Amino acid sequence: SSLLLAGTIPTMLSYGAELATPSVLYPVALVLATFIGVILGSSFTTVAGLGVPFVALAPLMGLSPEITAAAVVAGAFTGDGIARVSDTLVLTVDMVGGVTPARQSALMLRLLAPAWIATLALMIVLGISDGGGSFDGAAVTKVIETEFSVSLLCLLPLIVVFVMSSRATAFFAVLAGALSAVVLAGFTQRDLIERLAD
């Protein structure tokens, strides 16, 4: 994924590891997956990009990888359902007719919001009850930083997709985000690209 190569996903995980405690990992995974799903408009890309790292992070925190995966999947599919750049939304608008993307997105939000809120409440309860063990977020960040350059600049592709999604078609918004990620990777992840090329 271009977001992984650009360091976008490692940056989010690094900041998340520094800020998150074991008791909030499940809700953080749900909220972050929802946010990324809305920006990308793709549940499968979100699950692939965030699911694997979060599921790997869960056992380090003494938490269930299965519940973590459920949180990511629930967030990703909710985000995809309300995203203006989602292929599902675009197809629905094209097939039904008489409904705008903004209206369809609002209808999906109204439909999905109660289930998402219930899931968030469940993830909070499970996070508090599981509690996890002691966790050193700085150690996880250090491991991530051995492979990737982590900075706020790495979040630029997400901003590009978010801005473009209100100004262009879904295809061009996602394409602009992917292209910006590839270009950004050439500047921010030069060492990683050289290692991969060898």
For each residue, the residues with C-beta under 8 A, 3 or more apart:
1: 4 5 9 45 48 49
2: 5 6 157 177 178 181 182 185
3: 6 8 9 49 157 158 177 181
4: 1 7 8 9 10 49
5: 1 2 181 182 185 189 192 193
6: 2 3 154 156 157 180 181 182 184 185 188 189
7: 4 10 11 148 149 150 151 154 184 185 188 189 192
8: 3 4 11 12 154 155 156 157 158 181
9: 1 3 4 12 13 49 50 53
10: 4 7 13 14 53 144 147 148 150 154
11: 7 8 14 15 148 150 151 152 154 155
12: 8 9 15 16 32 36 50 155
13: 9 10 16 17 53 54 57 140 144
14: 10 11 17 18 140 141 144 145 148 150
15: 11 12 18 19 150
16: 12 13 19 20 28 32
17: 13 14 20 57 137 140 141 144
18: 14 15 137 138 141
19: 15 16 137
20: 16 17 24 25 28 137
21: 24 25 132 135
22: 25 61 62 63 127 130 131 132 133 135
23: 127 128 130 131 132
24: 20 21 27 28 124 127
25: 20 21 22 28 29 54 57 58 61 63 68 127 132
26: 29 30 63 67 68 71 123 124 126 127 130
27: 24 30 31 71 120 123 124 127
28: 16 20 24 25 31 32
29: 25 26 32 33 50 54 68 71 72 75 123
30: 26 27 33 34 71 72 74 75 116 119 120 123
31: 27 28 34 35 75 120
32: 12 16 28 29 35 36 50 75
33: 29 30 36 37 46 47 50 51 71 72 73 74 75 76 79
34: 30 31 37 38 75 76 78 79 116
35: 31 32 38 39 75 79
36: 12 32 33 39 40 46 49 50 75 76 79 158
37: 33 34 40 41 42 43 46 75 76 77 78 79 80 83
38: 34 35 41 79 80 82 83
39: 35 36 79 83 85 158 161 162 165 177
40: 36 37 45 46 79 80 83 85 161 174 177
41: 37 38 80 83 84 85 86 87 89 165 170 173 174
42: 37 45 46 80 86 87 174
43: 37 46 47 73 76 77 79 80
44: 47 48 76
45: 1 40 42 48 49
46: 33 36 37 40 42 43 49 50 51 72 75 76 79 80
47: 33 43 44 50 51 72 73 76
48: 1 44 45 51 52
49: 1 3 4 9 36 45 46 52 53
50: 9 12 29 32 33 36 46 47 53 54 72 76
51: 33 46 47 48 54 55 69 72 73 76
52: 48 49 55 56
53: 9 10 13 49 50 56 57
54: 13 25 29 50 51 57 58 68 69 71 72
55: 51 52 58 65 68 69 72
56: 52 53 59 60 65
57: 13 17 25 53 54 60 61 68 140
58: 25 54 55 61 63 64 65 67 68
59: 56 62 63 65
60: 56 57 135 140
61: 22 25 57 58 132 133 135
62: 22 59 130 131 132 133 134 135
63: 22 25 26 58 59 67 68 127 130 132
64: 58 67 68 130
65: 55 56 58 59 68 69
66: 69 70
67: 26 58 63 64 70 71 123 126 130
68: 25 26 29 54 55 57 58 63 64 65 71 72
69: 51 54 55 65 66 72 73
70: 66 67 73 74
71: 26 27 29 30 33 54 67 68 74 75 119 123
72: 29 30 33 46 47 50 51 54 55 68 69 75 76
73: 33 43 47 51 69 70 76 77
74: 30 33 70 71 77 78 116 119
75: 29 30 31 32 33 34 35 36 37 46 71 72 78 79 116
76: 33 34 36 37 43 44 46 47 50 51 72 73 79 80
77: 37 43 73 74 80 81
78: 34 37 74 75 81 82 112 115 116
79: 33 34 35 36 37 38 39 40 43 46 75 76 82 83
80: 37 38 40 41 42 43 46 76 77 83 86 88
81: 77 78 86 88 89 108 111 112
82: 38 78 79 86 89 105 108 109 112
83: 37 38 39 40 41 79 80 86 89 105 165
84: 41 89 101 102 105 165 166 170
85: 39 40 41 89 90 161 165 170 173 174
86: 41 42 80 81 82 83 89 90 170
87: 41 42 90 91 170
88: 80 81 91 92
89: 41 81 82 83 84 85 86 92 93 101 104 105 108 170
90: 85 86 87 93 94 101 169 170
91: 87 88 94 95
92: 88 89 95 96 99 104
93: 89 90 96 97 99 100 101 104
94: 90 91 97
95: 91 92
96: 92 93 99 104
97: 93 94
98:
99: 92 93 96 103 104 107
100: 93 103 104
101: 84 89 90 93 104 105
102: 84 105 106
103: 99 100 106 107
104: 89 92 93 96 99 100 101 107 108
105: 82 83 84 89 101 102 108 109
106: 102 103 109 110
107: 99 103 104 110 111
108: 81 82 89 104 105 111 112
109: 82 105 106 112 113
110: 106 107 113
111: 81 107 108
112: 78 81 82 108 109 115 116
113: 109 110 116 117
114: 117 118
115: 78 112 118 119
116: 30 34 74 75 78 112 113 119 120
117: 113 114 120 121
118: 114 115 121 122
119: 30 71 74 115 116 122 123
120: 27 30 31 116 117 123 124
121: 117 118 124 125
122: 118 119 125 126
123: 26 27 29 30 67 71 119 120 126 127
124: 24 26 27 120 121 127 128
125: 121 122 128 129
126: 26 67 122 123 129 130
127: 22 23 24 25 26 27 63 123 124 130 131
128: 23 124 125 131
129: 125 126
130: 22 23 26 62 63 64 67 126 127
131: 22 23 62 127 128
132: 21 22 23 25 61 62 63 135
133: 22 61 62
134: 62
135: 21 22 60 61 62 132
136: 139 140
137: 17 18 19 20 140 141
138: 18 141 142
139: 136 142 143
140: 13 14 17 57 60 136 137 143 144
141: 14 17 18 137 138 144 145 150
142: 138 139 145 146
143: 139 140 146 147
144: 10 13 14 17 140 141 147 148 150
145: 14 141 142 148 149 150
146: 142 143
147: 10 143 144 192
148: 7 10 11 14 144 145 154 189 192
149: 7 145 154 188 189 191 192
150: 7 10 11 14 15 141 144 145 154
151: 7 11 154 188
152: 11 155
153: 156 184 188
154: 6 7 8 10 11 148 149 150 151 184 188
155: 8 11 12 152 158 159
156: 6 8 153 159 160 180 184
157: 2 3 6 8 160 161 177 178 180 181 184
158: 3 8 36 39 155 161 162 177
159: 155 156 162 163
160: 156 157 163 164 176 177 180
161: 39 40 85 157 158 164 165 173 174 176 177
162: 39 158 159 165 166
163: 159 160 166 167
164: 160 161 167 168 172 173 176 177
165: 39 41 83 84 85 161 162 168 170 173
166: 84 162 163
167: 163 164 173
168: 164 165 172 173 176
169: 90 172 173
170: 41 84 85 86 87 89 90 165 173 174
171: 174 175
172: 164 168 169 175 176
173: 41 85 161 164 165 167 168 169 170 176 177
174: 40 41 42 85 161 170 171 177 178
175: 171 172 178 179
176: 160 161 164 168 172 173 179 180
177: 2 3 39 40 157 158 160 161 164 173 174 180 181
178: 2 157 174 175 181 182
179: 175 176 182 183
180: 6 156 157 160 176 177 183 184
181: 2 3 5 6 8 157 177 178 184 185
182: 2 5 6 178 179 185 186
183: 179 180 186 187
184: 6 7 153 154 156 157 180 181 187 188 189
185: 2 5 6 7 181 182 188 189 192 193
186: 182 183 189 190 193
187: 183 184 190
188: 6 7 149 151 153 154 184 185
189: 5 6 7 148 149 184 185 186 192 193
190: 186 187 193 194
191: 149 194 195
192: 5 7 147 148 149 185 189 195 196
193: 5 185 186 189 190 196 197
194: 190 191 197 198
195: 191 192 198
196: 192 193
197: 193 194
198: 194 195
